[in-house]
Amino acid sequence: MNTYIPEGYKSLLGVYDTQKAIGLLKRLFEDQLAAKLNLFRVSAPLFLEEASGLNDNLNGYERPVLFDIPQAGKEAQVVQSLAKWKRMALHRYDFYPGKGLYTDMNAIRRDEDVLDNLHSVYVDQWDWEKIIESSDRNLDYLKSTVMDIVAAVCDTQRTMRAIYPQLQVLPELERQVTFVTAQELEDRYPDLTPKEREHTFVREHHTTFIIGIGETLIKGTSMTVFSDAFTFALLIVVLVVKPTGLFGEKATDKV
């Protein structure tokens, strides 16, 4: 299996400091996210009993990694998604409206279509879920949540830049969020592919949240489906605005 590194990438930190920085970044961001969204950390399972029905099959064609547990007489599956499990945990732990959980999910997705610096068979990602009142199921509440996530990311970057001055050569993330619908993007760039529309739009609006990204568009095409719209907000901020990551930059040759 080949390791894919984007062309022109150069790490700003050494290997040792990079590992330290990753650990610090995860702790900082978890604390920021938990405080802003009123979340409590829980430990997620690495595998689930096959018969439990709690392991999501994502798009319907991904095959879970299966193994038997002889002493228990059970078949188990390595986690692919925690969507169902999170809802069960919210009920089991007696969470109340306004309170939620977050976890550091580890998973294996053997049928990942693309393997590169952003996609891997091994998944290590934050995952969260929150109970809200029916009166909060509206666009204003969604936007408020998105802005809280962006603030958590930006505050984390600010602290990392203070601790590691090498990172100050990278531009600060933009706190102002631009909200746009998937349909508005199609209307604005009818001749572009969904991914091209996203990239074109964020060149002007550096921190963008796309609403309705999982919906089928007028022309019958659909954009990439994410299991959680809030996850996409975070991905847009970190991966589109900072495609080189928090610890690297594109190398340039001086002539």
C-alpha positions as a Markdown table, in Angstrom:
| # | Residue | x | y | z |
|---|---|---|---|---|
| 1 | Met | 0.0 | 0.0 | 0.0 |
| 2 | Asn | 1.4 | 3.4 | -1.0 |
| 3 | Thr | 1.6 | 6.4 | 1.2 |
| 4 | Tyr | 0.1 | 9.5 | -0.6 |
| 5 | Ile | 1.6 | 12.9 | 0.2 |
| 6 | Pro | 0.2 | 15.9 | -1.6 |
| 7 | Glu | 2.6 | 17.4 | -4.1 |
| 8 | Gly | 4.6 | 20.3 | -2.6 |
| 9 | Tyr | 3.8 | 19.4 | 1.1 |
| 10 | Lys | 6.4 | 20.2 | 3.7 |
| 11 | Ser | 6.1 | 19.6 | 7.4 |
| 12 | Leu | 6.7 | 22.6 | 9.6 |
| 13 | Leu | 7.5 | 20.5 | 12.6 |
| 14 | Gly | 9.8 | 17.5 | 13.1 |
| 15 | Val | 8.5 | 14.0 | 13.6 |
| 16 | Tyr | 8.7 | 14.2 | 17.4 |
| 17 | Asp | 7.1 | 17.6 | 17.7 |
| 18 | Thr | 4.4 | 16.7 | 15.2 |
| 19 | Gln | 3.3 | 13.8 | 17.3 |
| 20 | Lys | 3.3 | 16.0 | 20.4 |
| 21 | Ala | 1.3 | 18.6 | 18.6 |
| 22 | Ile | -1.3 | 16.1 | 17.3 |
| 23 | Gly | -1.9 | 14.9 | 20.9 |
| 24 | Leu | -2.2 | 18.5 | 22.2 |
| 25 | Leu | -4.5 | 19.5 | 19.3 |
| 26 | Lys | -6.8 | 16.6 | 20.0 |
| 27 | Arg | -7.0 | 17.4 | 23.7 |
| 28 | Leu | -7.6 | 21.1 | 23.1 |
| 29 | Phe | -10.2 | 20.6 | 20.5 |
| 30 | Glu | -12.1 | 18.1 | 22.5 |
| 31 | Asp | -12.3 | 20.5 | 25.4 |
| 32 | Gln | -13.4 | 23.4 | 23.2 |
| 33 | Leu | -16.0 | 21.4 | 21.4 |
| 34 | Ala | -17.4 | 19.9 | 24.7 |
| 35 | Ala | -17.6 | 23.3 | 26.3 |
| 36 | Lys | -19.3 | 25.1 | 23.4 |
| 37 | Leu | -21.9 | 22.3 | 22.6 |
| 38 | Asn | -22.4 | 21.0 | 26.1 |
| 39 | Leu | -21.0 | 17.5 | 25.4 |
| 40 | Phe | -19.8 | 14.8 | 27.7 |
| 41 | Arg | -17.1 | 12.3 | 26.6 |
| 42 | Val | -18.0 | 8.6 | 26.4 |
| 43 | Ser | -15.9 | 5.7 | 25.2 |
| 44 | Ala | -17.1 | 4.1 | 22.0 |
| 45 | Pro | -16.9 | 0.4 | 21.1 |
| 46 | Leu | -14.3 | -0.9 | 18.7 |
| 47 | Phe | -16.6 | -3.7 | 17.6 |
| 48 | Leu | -20.2 | -4.8 | 18.0 |
| 49 | Glu | -22.1 | -8.0 | 18.1 |
| 50 | Glu | -23.3 | -8.7 | 14.6 |
| 51 | Ala | -26.8 | -9.5 | 15.8 |
| 52 | Ser | -27.2 | -6.2 | 17.6 |
| 53 | Gly | -28.0 | -4.3 | 14.4 |
| 54 | Leu | -26.1 | -1.3 | 15.7 |
| 55 | Asn | -23.3 | -1.2 | 13.1 |
| 56 | Asp | -24.3 | 1.0 | 10.2 |
| 57 | Asn | -23.6 | -0.2 | 6.7 |
| 58 | Leu | -23.2 | 3.4 | 5.6 |
| 59 | Asn | -24.2 | 3.5 | 1.9 |
| 60 | Gly | -25.3 | -0.1 | 1.8 |
| 61 | Tyr | -22.4 | -1.7 | 0.0 |
| 62 | Glu | -19.6 | -1.5 | 2.5 |
| 63 | Arg | -18.7 | -4.8 | 4.0 |
| 64 | Pro | -17.9 | -4.9 | 7.7 |
| 65 | Val | -14.9 | -6.7 | 9.0 |
| 66 | Leu | -16.2 | -9.9 | 10.7 |
| 67 | Phe | -14.6 | -12.1 | 13.3 |
| 68 | Asp | -15.8 | -14.8 | 15.7 |
| 69 | Ile | -15.4 | -14.8 | 19.5 |
| 70 | Pro | -15.3 | -18.6 | 20.3 |
| 71 | Gln | -15.6 | -18.2 | 24.1 |
| 72 | Ala | -18.7 | -16.1 | 23.7 |
| 73 | Gly | -20.1 | -18.1 | 20.7 |
| 74 | Lys | -20.7 | -14.8 | 19.0 |
| 75 | Glu | -20.0 | -13.1 | 15.7 |
| 76 | Ala | -18.6 | -9.6 | 15.9 |
| 77 | Gln | -18.2 | -6.7 | 13.5 |
| 78 | Val | -15.6 | -4.0 | 13.6 |
| 79 | Val | -17.4 | -0.6 | 13.8 |
| 80 | Gln | -18.0 | 1.3 | 10.6 |
| 81 | Ser | -20.2 | 4.0 | 11.9 |
| 82 | Leu | -21.6 | 5.0 | 15.3 |
| 83 | Ala | -24.8 | 6.6 | 14.2 |
| 84 | Lys | -27.1 | 4.0 | 15.7 |
| 85 | Trp | -24.9 | 3.4 | 18.7 |
| 86 | Lys | -24.8 | 7.1 | 19.7 |
| 87 | Arg | -28.6 | 7.3 | 19.8 |
| 88 | Met | -28.7 | 4.2 | 22.0 |
| 89 | Ala | -26.0 | 5.7 | 24.3 |
| 90 | Leu | -27.9 | 8.9 | 24.7 |
| 91 | His | -30.9 | 6.9 | 25.9 |
| 92 | Arg | -28.9 | 4.5 | 28.1 |
| 93 | Tyr | -27.0 | 7.2 | 29.8 |
| 94 | Asp | -30.1 | 9.3 | 30.5 |
| 95 | Phe | -28.9 | 12.4 | 28.6 |
| 96 | Tyr | -31.4 | 15.2 | 28.6 |
| 97 | Pro | -32.3 | 17.9 | 26.0 |
| 98 | Gly | -29.5 | 20.3 | 25.6 |
| 99 | Lys | -26.8 | 17.8 | 26.6 |
| 100 | Gly | -24.9 | 15.5 | 24.2 |
| 101 | Leu | -22.0 | 13.1 | 23.9 |
| 102 | Tyr | -18.8 | 13.0 | 21.9 |
| 103 | Thr | -16.3 | 10.2 | 21.4 |
| 104 | Asp | -13.1 | 9.5 | 19.5 |
| 105 | Met | -14.3 | 6.8 | 17.1 |
| 106 | Asn | -11.9 | 4.2 | 15.6 |
| 107 | Ala | -13.2 | 2.1 | 12.7 |
| 108 | Ile | -12.2 | 0.1 | 9.7 |
| 109 | Arg | -13.8 | 0.6 | 6.3 |
| 110 | Arg | -12.4 | -2.0 | 4.0 |
| 111 | Asp | -14.3 | -0.8 | 1.0 |
| 112 | Glu | -13.2 | 2.8 | 1.0 |
| 113 | Asp | -13.2 | 3.9 | -2.6 |
| 114 | Val | -10.2 | 6.3 | -2.5 |
| 115 | Leu | -7.1 | 5.9 | -0.4 |
| 116 | Asp | -5.0 | 9.1 | 0.0 |
| 117 | Asn | -4.0 | 11.7 | 2.6 |
| 118 | Leu | -7.7 | 12.3 | 3.5 |
| 119 | His | -9.2 | 8.8 | 3.1 |
| 120 | Ser | -8.0 | 5.7 | 4.8 |
| 121 | Val | -9.1 | 2.1 | 5.6 |
| 122 | Tyr | -8.5 | 3.0 | 9.2 |
| 123 | Val | -10.7 | 5.7 | 10.6 |
| 124 | Asp | -9.9 | 7.9 | 13.6 |
| 125 | Gln | -12.4 | 10.7 | 14.0 |
| 126 | Trp | -14.5 | 12.7 | 16.4 |
| 127 | Asp | -18.1 | 11.7 | 16.5 |
| 128 | Trp | -20.9 | 13.4 | 18.5 |
| 129 | Glu | -24.6 | 13.5 | 19.1 |
| 130 | Lys | -26.9 | 15.8 | 21.0 |
| 131 | Ile | -30.5 | 15.8 | 22.2 |
| 132 | Ile | -32.4 | 18.9 | 21.3 |
| 133 | Glu | -35.9 | 20.1 | 21.8 |
| 134 | Ser | -38.3 | 19.9 | 18.9 |
| 135 | Ser | -38.5 | 23.7 | 18.9 |
| 136 | Asp | -34.7 | 23.7 | 18.1 |
| 137 | Arg | -35.1 | 21.8 | 14.9 |
| 138 | Asn | -34.7 | 24.8 | 12.7 |
| 139 | Leu | -32.1 | 26.5 | 10.5 |
| 140 | Asp | -31.2 | 29.1 | 13.2 |
| 141 | Tyr | -30.2 | 26.5 | 15.7 |
| 142 | Leu | -28.2 | 24.6 | 13.0 |
| 143 | Lys | -26.3 | 27.8 | 12.1 |
| 144 | Ser | -25.6 | 28.5 | 15.7 |
| 145 | Thr | -24.2 | 25.1 | 16.2 |
| 146 | Val | -22.0 | 25.4 | 13.1 |
| 147 | Met | -20.6 | 28.7 | 14.3 |
| 148 | Asp | -19.8 | 27.1 | 17.7 |
| 149 | Ile | -17.9 | 24.3 | 15.9 |
| 150 | Val | -16.0 | 26.8 | 13.8 |
| 151 | Ala | -15.1 | 28.8 | 17.0 |
| 152 | Ala | -13.8 | 25.6 | 18.6 |
| 153 | Val | -11.6 | 25.0 | 15.6 |
| 154 | Cys | -10.3 | 28.6 | 15.4 |
| 155 | Asp | -9.6 | 28.8 | 19.1 |
| 156 | Thr | -7.7 | 25.5 | 18.9 |
| 157 | Gln | -5.6 | 26.9 | 16.0 |
| 158 | Arg | -4.9 | 30.1 | 17.9 |
| 159 | Thr | -3.5 | 28.1 | 20.9 |
| 160 | Met | -1.5 | 25.8 | 18.7 |
| 161 | Arg | 0.1 | 28.9 | 16.9 |
| 162 | Ala | 1.0 | 30.4 | 20.3 |
| 163 | Ile | 2.7 | 27.1 | 21.5 |
| 164 | Tyr | 4.4 | 26.3 | 18.1 |
| 165 | Pro | 5.5 | 29.6 | 16.5 |
| 166 | Gln | 6.5 | 27.7 | 13.4 |
| 167 | Leu | 2.7 | 27.4 | 12.6 |
| 168 | Gln | 2.3 | 31.2 | 12.4 |
| 169 | Val | 3.5 | 31.2 | 8.8 |
| 170 | Leu | 0.1 | 29.6 | 8.0 |
| 171 | Pro | -2.9 | 31.9 | 7.6 |
| 172 | Glu | -5.5 | 32.0 | 10.4 |
| 173 | Leu | -8.7 | 30.3 | 9.8 |
| 174 | Glu | -11.6 | 32.6 | 9.1 |
| 175 | Arg | -14.2 | 32.7 | 11.8 |
| 176 | Gln | -16.9 | 34.3 | 9.7 |
| 177 | Val | -19.1 | 31.5 | 8.3 |
| 178 | Thr | -20.8 | 31.8 | 4.9 |
| 179 | Phe | -23.9 | 29.6 | 4.6 |
| 180 | Val | -25.1 | 28.4 | 1.2 |
| 181 | Thr | -27.4 | 25.7 | 0.0 |
| 182 | Ala | -26.4 | 22.9 | -2.4 |
| 183 | Gln | -29.1 | 24.1 | -4.7 |
| 184 | Glu | -27.7 | 27.7 | -4.7 |
| 185 | Leu | -24.3 | 26.3 | -5.6 |
| 186 | Glu | -25.8 | 24.5 | -8.6 |
| 187 | Asp | -27.7 | 27.5 | -9.7 |
| 188 | Arg | -24.6 | 29.6 | -9.4 |
| 189 | Tyr | -22.3 | 27.2 | -11.2 |
| 190 | Pro | -24.5 | 25.0 | -13.4 |
| 191 | Asp | -21.7 | 23.9 | -15.6 |
| 192 | Leu | -19.4 | 22.7 | -12.8 |
| 193 | Thr | -19.3 | 19.4 | -11.0 |
| 194 | Pro | -20.4 | 19.4 | -7.3 |
| 195 | Lys | -16.8 | 19.3 | -6.1 |
| 196 | Glu | -15.8 | 22.0 | -8.5 |
| 197 | Arg | -18.6 | 24.2 | -7.2 |
| 198 | Glu | -17.5 | 23.7 | -3.6 |
| 199 | His | -13.9 | 24.6 | -4.5 |
| 200 | Thr | -14.8 | 27.6 | -6.5 |
| 201 | Phe | -17.1 | 29.0 | -3.8 |
| 202 | Val | -14.6 | 28.6 | -1.0 |
| 203 | Arg | -11.9 | 30.5 | -2.8 |
| 204 | Glu | -14.0 | 33.6 | -2.0 |
| 205 | His | -15.7 | 32.4 | 1.1 |
| 206 | His | -13.0 | 30.7 | 3.1 |
| 207 | Thr | -15.2 | 29.2 | 5.8 |
| 208 | Thr | -18.4 | 27.8 | 4.3 |
| 209 | Phe | -21.2 | 25.5 | 5.4 |
| 210 | Ile | -23.2 | 23.9 | 2.7 |
| 211 | Ile | -26.9 | 23.2 | 3.6 |
| 212 | Gly | -28.7 | 20.3 | 2.1 |
| 213 | Ile | -25.6 | 18.6 | 0.8 |
| 214 | Gly | -27.2 | 15.1 | 1.0 |
| 215 | Glu | -30.3 | 16.1 | -1.0 |
| 216 | Thr | -30.7 | 15.2 | -4.7 |
| 217 | Leu | -30.3 | 18.2 | -6.9 |
| 218 | Ile | -32.5 | 19.3 | -9.8 |
| 219 | Lys | -30.4 | 17.7 | -12.4 |
| 220 | Gly | -30.3 | 14.3 | -10.7 |
| 221 | Thr | -26.8 | 14.6 | -9.3 |
| 222 | Ser | -26.0 | 14.5 | -5.7 |
| 223 | Met | -23.1 | 15.8 | -3.7 |
| 224 | Thr | -21.0 | 13.7 | -1.3 |
| 225 | Val | -23.2 | 12.3 | 1.4 |
| 226 | Phe | -22.0 | 12.6 | 5.0 |
| 227 | Ser | -23.7 | 10.8 | 7.9 |
| 228 | Asp | -23.8 | 14.1 | 9.9 |
| 229 | Ala | -24.3 | 17.5 | 8.5 |
| 230 | Phe | -22.3 | 19.0 | 11.3 |
| 231 | Thr | -19.3 | 16.8 | 10.5 |
| 232 | Phe | -19.2 | 18.4 | 7.1 |
| 233 | Ala | -19.0 | 21.8 | 8.7 |
| 234 | Leu | -15.8 | 20.7 | 10.4 |
| 235 | Leu | -14.4 | 19.1 | 7.3 |
| 236 | Ile | -15.1 | 22.2 | 5.3 |
| 237 | Val | -13.2 | 24.3 | 7.8 |
| 238 | Val | -10.2 | 22.1 | 8.2 |
| 239 | Leu | -9.8 | 20.4 | 4.9 |
| 240 | Val | -11.0 | 22.9 | 2.3 |
| 241 | Val | -9.7 | 26.0 | 4.0 |
| 242 | Lys | -6.5 | 24.3 | 5.2 |
| 243 | Pro | -5.9 | 21.6 | 2.6 |
| 244 | Thr | -2.2 | 21.3 | 3.7 |
| 245 | Gly | -3.2 | 20.6 | 7.3 |
| 246 | Leu | -2.4 | 22.4 | 10.5 |
| 247 | Phe | 1.2 | 21.4 | 10.6 |
| 248 | Gly | 2.4 | 21.7 | 7.0 |
| 249 | Glu | 2.6 | 24.0 | 4.0 |
| 250 | Lys | 3.3 | 23.9 | 0.4 |
| 251 | Ala | 7.0 | 24.0 | -0.4 |
| 252 | Thr | 8.2 | 26.8 | -2.5 |
| 253 | Asp | 11.6 | 27.1 | -4.1 |
| 254 | Lys | 13.4 | 30.4 | -3.9 |
| 255 | Val | 15.2 | 31.5 | -7.0 |
